[in-house]
């Protein structure tokens, strides 16, 4: 049994500002360049900042088990992972929803 609203899809960009520092599942499209076609990626991130004028979001890795396991079982996020940032235009976001480890 999940909590009400945990699987709820977040409205973009209306709900983004109030969700800073929350763990979110994000599915987004990378930008198209001359040499690399666009691709759909996803991950568990936390929203660091949301710029309404530039319509862009800055994301950091969420401190959840899925992300920690990439460094090795039982290890916390290292400094490089904690400082890693992803900047995406709001228009590239396909799906954003709450993420719960339960």
HUUR-V792351 format. One record per backbone hydrogen bond with DSSP energy under -1.0 kcal/mol. CO is the residue of the C=O (numbers start at 1). NH is the residue of the N-H. If there is no record, write none. Layout:
co->CO nh->NH
co->CO nh->NH
This chain:
co->3 nh->6
co->11 nh->15
co->16 nh->19
co->19 nh->22
co->23 nh->99
co->24 nh->45
co->25 nh->97
co->26 nh->43
co->27 nh->94
co->27 nh->95
co->28 nh->41
co->36 nh->33
co->39 nh->30
co->41 nh->28
co->43 nh->26
co->44 nh->62
co->45 nh->24
co->46 nh->60
co->47 nh->21
co->49 nh->58
co->51 nh->55
co->51 nh->56
co->55 nh->90
co->56 nh->51
co->57 nh->88
co->58 nh->48
co->58 nh->49
co->59 nh->86
co->60 nh->46
co->62 nh->64
co->64 nh->68
co->65 nh->69
co->68 nh->71
co->72 nh->75
co->78 nh->82
co->79 nh->83
co->86 nh->59
co->88 nh->57
co->89 nh->92
co->90 nh->93
co->92 nh->29
co->95 nh->27
co->96 nh->10
co->97 nh->25
